[in-house]
Amino acid sequence: MEQQADALVALMDTLGIEKAALVAASAGGPPAYLTAIRHPDRVASLIAIDCVSGFYDMPEKAGPITQALFLSDVGQKLLQKLDQWKPQLTLQSLFQAEALFTKEQTRRHIDHVLNDERSLQFVRAFMATISPYRPRQAGTMNDMDQYRQYTHLPVERIECPTLIIHGTHDADVKFYDGAYAYEHIARAERFWIEEGSHLGFWLSPNATAAQQAAADFLDRHHG
């Protein structure tokens, strides 16, 4: 992850970007946190959305069926066909994998997405980014190998303005990852997405409020 952080700054050098706001999500947390730590003069502010902040392994809800659906080319083709035929089945599979929901909470979130065109577009765009899976597999396994070696990242060394956003019902990167970062980064701000899954920043009744909090944070620090 240190190499990823340095590579990101090398990209900024190539593009002629002196300083930037950095937004990270999920497994993008460690390289983002380390960029802020290793290159504090290049990161103007940081937003971490449901980010890993320490030890991480494949979540317990990512069992054989979930992995077969989301982490294989055949499974992804099946999900694409399901989405065309009955999108609620795709959403149910997604929330079962990414949320610690009761059946009622799952139903409410499925209904919300089905009745919100922007949310539906996001789901389809998101699924497209992980298909085909095979070219991504080595990178995913490398992330797992790296993240199992962590206890906690030294986020207390981060000095830039930081906003931590995390879903309270995230089944993938647990809520305590967000809480740890918030409690250990000096003057960090937070926005907890009530009943938010791992994708709560985009797919929840509270997504608009979370996105507005991120926009307001950037406005305050960058105009």
GROMACS elastic network, one bead per residue, 0.5 to 0.9 nm:
[ bonds ]
;  ai    aj funct       b0    kb
    1     5     6  0.61920   500
    1     6     6  0.86379   500
    1    30     6  0.63752   500
    1    32     6  0.86968   500
    1    34     6  0.72539   500
    1   143     6  0.86588   500
    1   146     6  0.78262   500
    2     5     6  0.50585   500
    2     6     6  0.62919   500
    2     7     6  0.85718   500
    2    30     6  0.85295   500
    2    31     6  0.65366   500
    2    34     6  0.62964   500
    2    35     6  0.76239   500
    2    38     6  0.81267   500
    3     6     6  0.51104   500
    3     7     6  0.60254   500
    3     8     6  0.85710   500
    3    31     6  0.82240   500
    4     8     6  0.61626   500
    4     9     6  0.87727   500
    4    31     6  0.58144   500
    4    32     6  0.86497   500
    4    34     6  0.86968   500
    4    35     6  0.82528   500
    5     8     6  0.51883   500
    5     9     6  0.65572   500
    5    10     6  0.87638   500
    5    30     6  0.86600   500
    5    31     6  0.50852   500
    5    32     6  0.66475   500
    5    33     6  0.84051   500
    5    34     6  0.59907   500
    5    36     6  0.84264   500
    5    38     6  0.76998   500
    5    39     6  0.83767   500
    6     9     6  0.51861   500
    6    10     6  0.61946   500
    6    11     6  0.86843   500
    6    31     6  0.88452   500
    6    34     6  0.88116   500
    6    35     6  0.69691   500
    6    38     6  0.79950   500
    6    39     6  0.81741   500
    7    11     6  0.62015   500
    7    12     6  0.86761   500
    8    11     6  0.50668   500
    8    12     6  0.64029   500
    8    13     6  0.87684   500
    8    31     6  0.86987   500
    8    32     6  0.89663   500
    8    35     6  0.77169   500
    9    13     6  0.62301   500
    9    14     6  0.86536   500
    9    17     6  0.89375   500
    9    35     6  0.76370   500
    9    39     6  0.77637   500
    9    42     6  0.76087   500
   10    14     6  0.62616   500
   10    15     6  0.86755   500
   11    14     6  0.50412   500
   11    15     6  0.62100   500
   11    16     6  0.85140   500
   11    17     6  0.85187   500
   12    15     6  0.50827   500
   12    16     6  0.59720   500
   12    18     6  0.69747   500
   12    19     6  0.81145   500
   12    20     6  0.86201   500
   12    42     6  0.87825   500
   13    16     6  0.50479   500
   13    17     6  0.60269   500
   13    18     6  0.71570   500
   14    17     6  0.77503   500
   15    18     6  0.89200   500
   17    20     6  0.71052   500
   17    42     6  0.86511   500
   18    41     6  0.86663   500
   18    42     6  0.62670   500
   18    43     6  0.88749   500
   19    41     6  0.72298   500
   19    43     6  0.56195   500
   19    44     6  0.59755   500
   20    42     6  0.64773   500
   20    43     6  0.53470   500
   20    44     6  0.53393   500
   20    45     6  0.72619   500
   20    46     6  0.89867   500
   21    42     6  0.87590   500
   21    43     6  0.59182   500
   21    44     6  0.51026   500
   21    46     6  0.58830   500
   21    47     6  0.79122   500
   21   218     6  0.78444   500
   21   222     6  0.83852   500
   22    32     6  0.71648   500
   22    35     6  0.89671   500
   22    36     6  0.85708   500
   22    43     6  0.65694   500
   22    44     6  0.75580   500
   22    45     6  0.61812   500
   22    47     6  0.63185   500
   22    48     6  0.84271   500
   23    28     6  0.88396   500
   23    29     6  0.89689   500
   23    32     6  0.76940   500
   23    45     6  0.84992   500
   23    46     6  0.58587   500
   23    48     6  0.60655   500
   23    49     6  0.76850   500
   24    27     6  0.82190   500
   24    28     6  0.52635   500
   24    29     6  0.56787   500
   24    30     6  0.89331   500
   24    31     6  0.86273   500
   24    32     6  0.61831   500
   24    33     6  0.87029   500
   24    46     6  0.78326   500
   24    47     6  0.62771   500
   24    48     6  0.50053   500
   24    49     6  0.60664   500
   24    50     6  0.85223   500
   24    51     6  0.70977   500
   25    28     6  0.51718   500
   25    29     6  0.59818   500
   25    32     6  0.89219   500
   25    47     6  0.84281   500
   25    48     6  0.58647   500
   25    50     6  0.57819   500
   25    51     6  0.52333   500
   25    52     6  0.82761   500
   26    29     6  0.59029   500
   26    30     6  0.89571   500
   26    48     6  0.81300   500
   26    49     6  0.65366   500
   26    50     6  0.51905   500
   26    52     6  0.58552   500
   26   172     6  0.84615   500
   26   173     6  0.67832   500
   26   198     6  0.79004   500
   27    30     6  0.67402   500
   27    31     6  0.82902   500
   27    50     6  0.85870   500
   27    51     6  0.60677   500
   27    52     6  0.56104   500
   27    53     6  0.88462   500
   27    56     6  0.89138   500
   27   143     6  0.77859   500
   27   147     6  0.89716   500
   27   173     6  0.83505   500
   28    31     6  0.58884   500
   28    32     6  0.61837   500
   28    33     6  0.86409   500
   28    48     6  0.85367   500
   28    51     6  0.66794   500
   28    52     6  0.74609   500
   29    32     6  0.51311   500
   29    33     6  0.59128   500
   29    34     6  0.84098   500
   29    48     6  0.65153   500
   29    49     6  0.80064   500
   29    50     6  0.81208   500
   29    52     6  0.51569   500
   29    53     6  0.64285   500
   30    33     6  0.51528   500
   30    34     6  0.59925   500
   30    35     6  0.84544   500
   30    51     6  0.77490   500
   30    52     6  0.63892   500
   30    53     6  0.62890   500
   30    54     6  0.78855   500
   30   147     6  0.85752   500
   30   153     6  0.73564   500
   31    34     6  0.50628   500
   31    35     6  0.60156   500
   31    36     6  0.87259   500
   32    35     6  0.50409   500
   32    36     6  0.64501   500
   32    37     6  0.86956   500
   32    46     6  0.79905   500
   32    48     6  0.81095   500
   33    36     6  0.52557   500
   33    37     6  0.62959   500
   33    38     6  0.87008   500
   33    46     6  0.82021   500
   33    48     6  0.84507   500
   33    53     6  0.81068   500
   33   153     6  0.79733   500
   33   154     6  0.85232   500
   33   155     6  0.66177   500
   33   158     6  0.74585   500
   34    38     6  0.57909   500
   34    39     6  0.79895   500
   34   153     6  0.82388   500
   34   154     6  0.84199   500
   34   155     6  0.80571   500
   34   158     6  0.85803   500
   35    38     6  0.52472   500
   35    39     6  0.54832   500
   35    40     6  0.73286   500
   35    42     6  0.83440   500
   35    43     6  0.75137   500
   36    39     6  0.54457   500
   36    41     6  0.82124   500
   36    42     6  0.76160   500
   36    43     6  0.57591   500
   36    44     6  0.87278   500
   36    45     6  0.83717   500
   36    46     6  0.77086   500
   36   155     6  0.89099   500
   36   157     6  0.85607   500
   36   158     6  0.60353   500
   36   159     6  0.77729   500
   36   160     6  0.73311   500
   37    40     6  0.57375   500
   37   154     6  0.82401   500
   37   155     6  0.75152   500
   37   156     6  0.89932   500
   37   157     6  0.60464   500
   37   158     6  0.53632   500
   37   159     6  0.78596   500
   38    41     6  0.89049   500
   39    42     6  0.55737   500
   39    43     6  0.69069   500
   40    43     6  0.55540   500
   40    44     6  0.79434   500
   40   158     6  0.76186   500
   40   159     6  0.72487   500
   40   160     6  0.71646   500
   41    44     6  0.74759   500
   41   160     6  0.89806   500
   43    46     6  0.71589   500
   43   160     6  0.69885   500
   44   160     6  0.62481   500
   44   161     6  0.73447   500
   44   221     6  0.81514   500
   44   222     6  0.83585   500
   45   159     6  0.89607   500
   45   160     6  0.52699   500
   45   162     6  0.58207   500
   45   163     6  0.82827   500
   45   218     6  0.79954   500
   45   221     6  0.74910   500
   45   222     6  0.87731   500
   46   160     6  0.69684   500
   46   161     6  0.63474   500
   46   163     6  0.63378   500
   46   164     6  0.84170   500
   47   161     6  0.86277   500
   47   162     6  0.57898   500
   47   164     6  0.60314   500
   47   165     6  0.74262   500
   47   214     6  0.73516   500
   47   217     6  0.86786   500
   47   218     6  0.88765   500
   48    51     6  0.57048   500
   48    52     6  0.89572   500
   48   162     6  0.77126   500
   48   163     6  0.63467   500
   48   164     6  0.50395   500
   48   165     6  0.60401   500
   48   166     6  0.81343   500
   48   178     6  0.82065   500
   49   163     6  0.84792   500
   49   164     6  0.63193   500
   49   166     6  0.57878   500
   49   167     6  0.85625   500
   49   178     6  0.81935   500
   49   198     6  0.89157   500
   49   201     6  0.74926   500
   50   164     6  0.78678   500
   50   165     6  0.61201   500
   50   167     6  0.66152   500
   50   170     6  0.77554   500
   50   172     6  0.88073   500
   50   173     6  0.63273   500
   50   174     6  0.79318   500
   50   175     6  0.76460   500
   50   177     6  0.77009   500
   50   178     6  0.64213   500
   50   198     6  0.63885   500
   50   199     6  0.81382   500
   50   200     6  0.87674   500
   50   201     6  0.85088   500
   51   164     6  0.84102   500
   51   165     6  0.83254   500
   51   166     6  0.76316   500
   51   173     6  0.66579   500
   51   174     6  0.88516   500
   51   177     6  0.68067   500
   51   178     6  0.65790   500
   51   181     6  0.89642   500
   52    55     6  0.77021   500
   52    56     6  0.69668   500
   52   147     6  0.86703   500
   52   173     6  0.60808   500
   52   174     6  0.82513   500
   52   177     6  0.58136   500
   52   178     6  0.76003   500
   53    56     6  0.83593   500
   53   150     6  0.87524   500
   53   151     6  0.87428   500
   53   152     6  0.61352   500
   53   153     6  0.57518   500
   53   154     6  0.87712   500
   53   155     6  0.78177   500
   53   176     6  0.89372   500
   53   177     6  0.52840   500
   53   178     6  0.71970   500
   53   180     6  0.73369   500
   53   181     6  0.64788   500
   54   147     6  0.70780   500
   54   148     6  0.84668   500
   54   149     6  0.87261   500
   54   150     6  0.53596   500
   54   151     6  0.52159   500
   54   153     6  0.53697   500
   54   177     6  0.69785   500
   54   180     6  0.88934   500
   55   147     6  0.54807   500
   55   148     6  0.53554   500
   55   149     6  0.66667   500
   55   151     6  0.50121   500
   55   152     6  0.63991   500
   55   153     6  0.85470   500
   56    59     6  0.80566   500
   56   144     6  0.70513   500
   56   146     6  0.87961   500
   56   147     6  0.51703   500
   56   148     6  0.55350   500
   56   149     6  0.84588   500
   56   150     6  0.75862   500
   56   151     6  0.87871   500
   56   173     6  0.77507   500
   57    60     6  0.87127   500
   57   144     6  0.59001   500
   57   145     6  0.83921   500
   57   147     6  0.68987   500
   57   148     6  0.60210   500
   58    61     6  0.83549   500
   58    62     6  0.65486   500
   58    63     6  0.88681   500
   58   144     6  0.72326   500
   58   172     6  0.79201   500
   59    62     6  0.54252   500
   59    63     6  0.81744   500
   59    97     6  0.88156   500
   59   171     6  0.71818   500
   59   172     6  0.56121   500
   59   173     6  0.77882   500
   59   174     6  0.89860   500
   60    63     6  0.65133   500
   60   171     6  0.83477   500
   60   172     6  0.83766   500
   61    66     6  0.76301   500
   61    96     6  0.76106   500
   61    97     6  0.56847   500
   61    98     6  0.77882   500
   61    99     6  0.88383   500
   61   171     6  0.71819   500
   61   172     6  0.78056   500
   62    65     6  0.76695   500
   62    66     6  0.52470   500
   62    67     6  0.59332   500
   62    97     6  0.61236   500
   62    98     6  0.85843   500
   62   172     6  0.83167   500
   63    66     6  0.53852   500
   63    67     6  0.61056   500
   63    68     6  0.84965   500
   63    97     6  0.87362   500
   64    67     6  0.51741   500
   64    68     6  0.59721   500
   64    69     6  0.86310   500
   65    68     6  0.50122   500
   65    69     6  0.62520   500
   65    70     6  0.87122   500
   66    69     6  0.51403   500
   66    70     6  0.60754   500
   66    71     6  0.77597   500
   66    75     6  0.89316   500
   66    93     6  0.76925   500
   66    94     6  0.87853   500
   66    96     6  0.86835   500
   66    97     6  0.66526   500
   67    70     6  0.52720   500
   67    72     6  0.71513   500
   67    75     6  0.83359   500
   68    71     6  0.56602   500
   68    72     6  0.56283   500
   68    73     6  0.86671   500
   68    74     6  0.78880   500
   68    75     6  0.55645   500
   68    76     6  0.84641   500
   69    72     6  0.62922   500
   69    73     6  0.82783   500
   69    74     6  0.74970   500
   69    76     6  0.58331   500
   69    77     6  0.86550   500
   69    78     6  0.75000   500
   69    79     6  0.70308   500
   69    93     6  0.85798   500
   70    73     6  0.80720   500
   70    75     6  0.60013   500
   70    76     6  0.58257   500
   70    79     6  0.81900   500
   70    94     6  0.88612   500
   70   127     6  0.88041   500
   70   130     6  0.81986   500
   70   131     6  0.88822   500
   70   133     6  0.80906   500
   71    74     6  0.88145   500
   71    75     6  0.71055   500
   71    76     6  0.74906   500
   71   130     6  0.84796   500
   71   131     6  0.89750   500
   71   133     6  0.60850   500
   71   134     6  0.81167   500
   71   137     6  0.78366   500
   72    75     6  0.52186   500
   72    76     6  0.62451   500
   72    77     6  0.87182   500
   72   131     6  0.85923   500
   72   132     6  0.77642   500
   72   133     6  0.57235   500
   72   134     6  0.68986   500
   72   137     6  0.88157   500
   73    76     6  0.52007   500
   73    77     6  0.62889   500
   73    78     6  0.87123   500
   73   131     6  0.69499   500
   73   132     6  0.55632   500
   73   133     6  0.55842   500
   73   134     6  0.67223   500
   74    77     6  0.52085   500
   74    78     6  0.63239   500
   74    79     6  0.87727   500
   75    78     6  0.50350   500
   75    79     6  0.62480   500
   75    80     6  0.87097   500
   76    80     6  0.62005   500
   76    81     6  0.86872   500
   76   127     6  0.80240   500
   76   130     6  0.84524   500
   76   131     6  0.66498   500
   76   132     6  0.74918   500
   76   133     6  0.79544   500
   77    80     6  0.50806   500
   77    81     6  0.63852   500
   77    82     6  0.86560   500
   77   131     6  0.84295   500
   77   132     6  0.87373   500
   78    81     6  0.51727   500
   78    82     6  0.61597   500
   78    83     6  0.86054   500
   79    83     6  0.60344   500
   79    84     6  0.86795   500
   79    87     6  0.89236   500
   79    89     6  0.85816   500
   79    90     6  0.61211   500
   79    93     6  0.89526   500
   79   127     6  0.87187   500
   80    83     6  0.50784   500
   80    84     6  0.64863   500
   80    85     6  0.87771   500
   80    87     6  0.89945   500
   80    90     6  0.81786   500
   80   124     6  0.85814   500
   80   127     6  0.82354   500
   80   128     6  0.89952   500
   81    84     6  0.52064   500
   81    85     6  0.62316   500
   81    86     6  0.83694   500
   82    85     6  0.50083   500
   82    86     6  0.54116   500
   82    87     6  0.61563   500
   82    88     6  0.85220   500
   82    89     6  0.66737   500
   82    90     6  0.61673   500
   83    86     6  0.54007   500
   83    88     6  0.75019   500
   83    89     6  0.72850   500
   83    90     6  0.57021   500
   83    91     6  0.83733   500
   83   124     6  0.83862   500
   84    87     6  0.63299   500
   85    89     6  0.89366   500
   86    89     6  0.58383   500
   86    90     6  0.73586   500
   87    90     6  0.51878   500
   87    91     6  0.63473   500
   87    92     6  0.86251   500
   87   114     6  0.79561   500
   87   120     6  0.89598   500
   88    92     6  0.59986   500
   88    93     6  0.85999   500
   88   110     6  0.64783   500
   88   111     6  0.83124   500
   88   113     6  0.89545   500
   88   114     6  0.74065   500
   89    92     6  0.50039   500
   89    93     6  0.62549   500
   89    94     6  0.85912   500
   90    93     6  0.51992   500
   90    94     6  0.62115   500
   90    95     6  0.87546   500
   91    95     6  0.60912   500
   91    96     6  0.83761   500
   91   106     6  0.89701   500
   91   109     6  0.87156   500
   91   110     6  0.61696   500
   91   113     6  0.82645   500
   91   114     6  0.88728   500
   91   123     6  0.82811   500
   92    95     6  0.52847   500
   92    96     6  0.59818   500
   92    97     6  0.85609   500
   92   106     6  0.71334   500
   92   107     6  0.81687   500
   92   110     6  0.69198   500
   93    96     6  0.51575   500
   93    97     6  0.62850   500
   93    98     6  0.86788   500
   94    97     6  0.52725   500
   94    98     6  0.60918   500
   94    99     6  0.82080   500
   95    99     6  0.52125   500
   95   100     6  0.81879   500
   95   101     6  0.77754   500
   95   106     6  0.66727   500
   95   109     6  0.82678   500
   95   110     6  0.82683   500
   95   197     6  0.72317   500
   95   198     6  0.86044   500
   95   199     6  0.87145   500
   96    99     6  0.58529   500
   96   100     6  0.75049   500
   96   101     6  0.75582   500
   96   106     6  0.78328   500
   96   171     6  0.86362   500
   97   100     6  0.84392   500
   97   171     6  0.70717   500
   97   172     6  0.75235   500
   98   169     6  0.85834   500
   98   170     6  0.62420   500
   98   172     6  0.54646   500
   98   173     6  0.86749   500
   98   197     6  0.58135   500
   98   198     6  0.53018   500
   98   199     6  0.72788   500
   99   106     6  0.83299   500
   99   167     6  0.89860   500
   99   169     6  0.56269   500
   99   170     6  0.50196   500
   99   172     6  0.72651   500
   99   195     6  0.86330   500
   99   196     6  0.75758   500
   99   198     6  0.63299   500
   99   199     6  0.84597   500
   99   200     6  0.89983   500
  100   106     6  0.89884   500
  100   168     6  0.88064   500
  100   169     6  0.50540   500
  100   170     6  0.61974   500
  100   171     6  0.52497   500
  100   172     6  0.89804   500
  100   195     6  0.86485   500
  100   197     6  0.71760   500
  101   104     6  0.76968   500
  101   105     6  0.54572   500
  101   106     6  0.57708   500
  101   169     6  0.68607   500
  101   170     6  0.89386   500
  101   171     6  0.87360   500
  101   195     6  0.79340   500
  101   197     6  0.81621   500
  102   105     6  0.51487   500
  102   106     6  0.62020   500
  102   107     6  0.86352   500
  103   106     6  0.50912   500
  103   107     6  0.61918   500
  103   108     6  0.87148   500
  104   107     6  0.50747   500
  104   108     6  0.62460   500
  104   109     6  0.87016   500
  105   108     6  0.51199   500
  105   109     6  0.62439   500
  105   110     6  0.86157   500
  105   195     6  0.80296   500
  106   109     6  0.52312   500
  106   110     6  0.61429   500
  106   111     6  0.85893   500
  107   110     6  0.51413   500
  107   111     6  0.61310   500
  107   112     6  0.85618   500
  108   111     6  0.51536   500
  108   112     6  0.61446   500
  108   113     6  0.87961   500
  109   113     6  0.62911   500
  109   114     6  0.86042   500
  109   203     6  0.76082   500
  109   204     6  0.62039   500
  109   205     6  0.74401   500
  110   113     6  0.52869   500
  110   114     6  0.61271   500
  110   115     6  0.86131   500
  111   114     6  0.51606   500
  111   115     6  0.61841   500
  111   116     6  0.86577   500
  112   115     6  0.53385   500
  112   116     6  0.62657   500
  112   119     6  0.83176   500
  112   203     6  0.81543   500
  112   204     6  0.70698   500
  112   205     6  0.67057   500
  113   116     6  0.51226   500
  113   117     6  0.74296   500
  113   118     6  0.82436   500
  113   119     6  0.53188   500
  113   120     6  0.59047   500
  113   123     6  0.87554   500
  113   203     6  0.66169   500
  113   204     6  0.74806   500
  113   205     6  0.86144   500
  114   117     6  0.72617   500
  114   119     6  0.76934   500
  114   120     6  0.64803   500
  115   119     6  0.83500   500
  115   120     6  0.82486   500
  116   119     6  0.54149   500
  116   120     6  0.64432   500
  116   121     6  0.88350   500
  117   120     6  0.50720   500
  117   121     6  0.61593   500
  117   122     6  0.85913   500
  118   121     6  0.50966   500
  118   122     6  0.61991   500
  118   123     6  0.87978   500
  118   202     6  0.89926   500
  119   122     6  0.50086   500
  119   123     6  0.63357   500
  119   124     6  0.88268   500
  119   202     6  0.67637   500
  119   203     6  0.59450   500
  119   204     6  0.84609   500
  120   123     6  0.51915   500
  120   124     6  0.64531   500
  120   125     6  0.86657   500
  120   203     6  0.86923   500
  121   124     6  0.52795   500
  121   125     6  0.61218   500
  121   126     6  0.84643   500
  122   125     6  0.50483   500
  122   126     6  0.58529   500
  122   127     6  0.84582   500
  122   202     6  0.73706   500
  122   203     6  0.81204   500
  123   126     6  0.50614   500
  123   127     6  0.61083   500
  123   128     6  0.85545   500
  123   202     6  0.88097   500
  123   203     6  0.81591   500
  124   127     6  0.51885   500
  124   128     6  0.61763   500
  124   129     6  0.88171   500
  125   128     6  0.50604   500
  125   129     6  0.64521   500
  126   129     6  0.52861   500
  126   130     6  0.70177   500
  127   130     6  0.55728   500
  127   131     6  0.66458   500
  128   131     6  0.52774   500
  128   132     6  0.80310   500
  129   132     6  0.81233   500
  130   133     6  0.57420   500
  130   136     6  0.77559   500
  131   134     6  0.81390   500
  131   135     6  0.88699   500
  131   136     6  0.87144   500
  132   135     6  0.69025   500
  132   136     6  0.78602   500
  133   136     6  0.53398   500
  133   137     6  0.62080   500
  134   137     6  0.51390   500
  134   138     6  0.79458   500
  135   138     6  0.71663   500
  135   139     6  0.82250   500
  136   139     6  0.54336   500
  136   140     6  0.62835   500
  136   141     6  0.88409   500
  137   140     6  0.51036   500
  137   141     6  0.62396   500
  137   142     6  0.85596   500
  138   141     6  0.52055   500
  138   142     6  0.60996   500
  138   143     6  0.86592   500
  139   143     6  0.61972   500
  139   144     6  0.87009   500
  140   143     6  0.51370   500
  140   144     6  0.64041   500
  140   145     6  0.87901   500
  141   144     6  0.50536   500
  141   145     6  0.62477   500
  141   146     6  0.86519   500
  142   145     6  0.50453   500
  142   146     6  0.61333   500
  142   147     6  0.85326   500
  143   146     6  0.51111   500
  143   147     6  0.59443   500
  143   148     6  0.84863   500
  144   147     6  0.52288   500
  144   148     6  0.60932   500
  144   149     6  0.88870   500
  145   148     6  0.55889   500
  145   149     6  0.70908   500
  146   149     6  0.56645   500
  146   150     6  0.74438   500
  147   150     6  0.54549   500
  147   151     6  0.86403   500
  148   151     6  0.80824   500
  150   153     6  0.69039   500
  152   155     6  0.80586   500
  152   180     6  0.86449   500
  153   156     6  0.84028   500
  153   181     6  0.87909   500
  154   157     6  0.60328   500
  154   158     6  0.80848   500
  154   184     6  0.86118   500
  155   158     6  0.54963   500
  155   180     6  0.88948   500
  155   181     6  0.64394   500
  155   184     6  0.63904   500
  155   185     6  0.59159   500
  156   159     6  0.80292   500
  156   181     6  0.79795   500
  156   183     6  0.87307   500
  156   186     6  0.67818   500
  157   184     6  0.86826   500
  157   185     6  0.72328   500
  157   186     6  0.84592   500
  158   161     6  0.85470   500
  158   162     6  0.83865   500
  158   184     6  0.89794   500
  158   185     6  0.61295   500
  158   186     6  0.74859   500
  159   162     6  0.82152   500
  159   185     6  0.74838   500
  159   186     6  0.69150   500
  159   187     6  0.85965   500
  160   186     6  0.88385   500
  160   188     6  0.87687   500
  161   186     6  0.86489   500
  161   187     6  0.73252   500
  161   188     6  0.65177   500
  161   189     6  0.80832   500
  161   221     6  0.78549   500
  162   182     6  0.85450   500
  162   185     6  0.77149   500
  162   186     6  0.86398   500
  162   187     6  0.76387   500
  162   189     6  0.61764   500
  162   190     6  0.83523   500
  162   217     6  0.88065   500
  163   182     6  0.80100   500
  163   188     6  0.58464   500
  163   190     6  0.53944   500
  163   191     6  0.74859   500
  163   213     6  0.89852   500
  163   214     6  0.75988   500
  163   217     6  0.74157   500
  164   178     6  0.63531   500
  164   179     6  0.82164   500
  164   181     6  0.72726   500
  164   182     6  0.61600   500
  164   188     6  0.71487   500
  164   189     6  0.61641   500
  164   191     6  0.62936   500
  164   192     6  0.80739   500
  165   178     6  0.70027   500
  165   189     6  0.86610   500
  165   190     6  0.57899   500
  165   192     6  0.57347   500
  165   193     6  0.71565   500
  165   201     6  0.80561   500
  165   210     6  0.75352   500
  165   213     6  0.89874   500
  165   214     6  0.84001   500
  166   169     6  0.87499   500
  166   170     6  0.76777   500
  166   173     6  0.89459   500
  166   174     6  0.86395   500
  166   175     6  0.63847   500
  166   177     6  0.84739   500
  166   178     6  0.57489   500
  166   179     6  0.82066   500
  166   190     6  0.81736   500
  166   191     6  0.67641   500
  166   192     6  0.51839   500
  166   193     6  0.59041   500
  166   194     6  0.88149   500
  166   196     6  0.74047   500
  166   197     6  0.85702   500
  166   198     6  0.78780   500
  166   200     6  0.80059   500
  166   201     6  0.79978   500
  167   170     6  0.52992   500
  167   174     6  0.83398   500
  167   175     6  0.64752   500
  167   178     6  0.85829   500
  167   191     6  0.87188   500
  167   192     6  0.58325   500
  167   194     6  0.62919   500
  167   195     6  0.64469   500
  167   197     6  0.54304   500
  167   198     6  0.62859   500
  167   199     6  0.78974   500
  167   200     6  0.59445   500
  167   201     6  0.76473   500
  168   174     6  0.80253   500
  168   175     6  0.55465   500
  168   176     6  0.89393   500
  168   192     6  0.64539   500
  168   193     6  0.59916   500
  168   194     6  0.55777   500
  168   195     6  0.55618   500
  168   196     6  0.54283   500
  168   197     6  0.71424   500
  168   198     6  0.88838   500
  169   174     6  0.76533   500
  169   175     6  0.70008   500
  169   193     6  0.84647   500
  169   194     6  0.75797   500
  169   195     6  0.53053   500
  169   196     6  0.52512   500
  169   197     6  0.51252   500
  169   198     6  0.75140   500
  169   200     6  0.87857   500
  170   173     6  0.60302   500
  170   174     6  0.53607   500
  170   175     6  0.61377   500
  170   195     6  0.82293   500
  170   196     6  0.62957   500
  170   199     6  0.79624   500
  170   200     6  0.80770   500
  171   174     6  0.57741   500
  171   175     6  0.82812   500
  171   197     6  0.67632   500
  171   198     6  0.64921   500
  172   197     6  0.82715   500
  172   198     6  0.60431   500
  173   176     6  0.82848   500
  173   177     6  0.67624   500
  173   178     6  0.85132   500
  173   198     6  0.68137   500
  174   177     6  0.57930   500
  174   178     6  0.76357   500
  174   198     6  0.83836   500
  175   178     6  0.54685   500
  175   179     6  0.63596   500
  175   180     6  0.87222   500
  175   192     6  0.89495   500
  176   180     6  0.58319   500
  176   181     6  0.84728   500
  177   180     6  0.52699   500
  177   181     6  0.64279   500
  177   182     6  0.87477   500
  178   181     6  0.52574   500
  178   182     6  0.61841   500
  178   183     6  0.86244   500
  178   190     6  0.86793   500
  178   192     6  0.87578   500
  179   182     6  0.51072   500
  179   183     6  0.60714   500
  179   184     6  0.86060   500
  179   190     6  0.87263   500
  180   183     6  0.52104   500
  180   184     6  0.61656   500
  180   185     6  0.85815   500
  181   184     6  0.52986   500
  181   185     6  0.59556   500
  181   188     6  0.82748   500
  182   185     6  0.56852   500
  182   186     6  0.80984   500
  182   187     6  0.84055   500
  182   188     6  0.56994   500
  182   189     6  0.69182   500
  182   190     6  0.66362   500
  183   186     6  0.77511   500
  183   187     6  0.89192   500
  183   188     6  0.77329   500
  184   187     6  0.89025   500
  184   188     6  0.81800   500
  185   188     6  0.54741   500
  189   217     6  0.89976   500
  191   210     6  0.68591   500
  191   213     6  0.72895   500
  191   214     6  0.87456   500
  192   196     6  0.80792   500
  192   210     6  0.81415   500
  193   197     6  0.83647   500
  193   200     6  0.68013   500
  193   201     6  0.74480   500
  193   204     6  0.85964   500
  193   206     6  0.64724   500
  193   207     6  0.76474   500
  193   209     6  0.85737   500
  193   210     6  0.67838   500
  194   197     6  0.89157   500
  194   200     6  0.87055   500
  194   206     6  0.71724   500
  195   200     6  0.78182   500
  195   204     6  0.78963   500
  195   205     6  0.89027   500
  195   206     6  0.83499   500
  196   199     6  0.71252   500
  196   201     6  0.73552   500
  196   203     6  0.80948   500
  196   204     6  0.63877   500
  196   205     6  0.86855   500
  196   206     6  0.76384   500
  196   207     6  0.83204   500
  197   201     6  0.82013   500
  197   203     6  0.78785   500
  197   204     6  0.77422   500
  198   201     6  0.78711   500
  198   203     6  0.89446   500
  199   202     6  0.56787   500
  199   203     6  0.56643   500
  199   204     6  0.77986   500
  200   204     6  0.50309   500
  200   205     6  0.83242   500
  200   206     6  0.74579   500
  200   207     6  0.60610   500
  200   210     6  0.85579   500
  201   204     6  0.69492   500
  201   206     6  0.76277   500
  201   208     6  0.78131   500
  201   209     6  0.87692   500
  201   210     6  0.60184   500
  201   211     6  0.66894   500
  202   205     6  0.89967   500
  202   206     6  0.86312   500
  202   207     6  0.52576   500
  202   208     6  0.78266   500
  202   210     6  0.85590   500
  202   211     6  0.80339   500
  203   206     6  0.81762   500
  203   207     6  0.61700   500
  204   207     6  0.50769   500
  204   208     6  0.82462   500
  205   208     6  0.73132   500
  205   209     6  0.85880   500
  206   209     6  0.54220   500
  206   210     6  0.63771   500
  206   211     6  0.87920   500
  207   210     6  0.50534   500
  207   211     6  0.60923   500
  207   212     6  0.84970   500
  208   211     6  0.51605   500
  208   212     6  0.60985   500
  208   213     6  0.86017   500
  209   212     6  0.50337   500
  209   213     6  0.61707   500
  209   214     6  0.87556   500
  210   213     6  0.50693   500
  210   214     6  0.64361   500
  210   215     6  0.87588   500
  211   214     6  0.51162   500
  211   215     6  0.62424   500
  211   216     6  0.86097   500
  212   216     6  0.59731   500
  212   217     6  0.84404   500
  213   216     6  0.51064   500
  213   217     6  0.61180   500
  213   218     6  0.87124   500
  214   217     6  0.50997   500
  214   218     6  0.63469   500
  214   219     6  0.86545   500
  215   218     6  0.52081   500
  215   219     6  0.61491   500
  215   220     6  0.86837   500
  216   220     6  0.61517   500
  216   221     6  0.86947   500
  217   220     6  0.52615   500
  217   221     6  0.63898   500
  217   222     6  0.84593   500
  218   221     6  0.52309   500
  218   222     6  0.55905   500
  218   223     6  0.69440   500
  219   222     6  0.52670   500
  220   223     6  0.59361   500
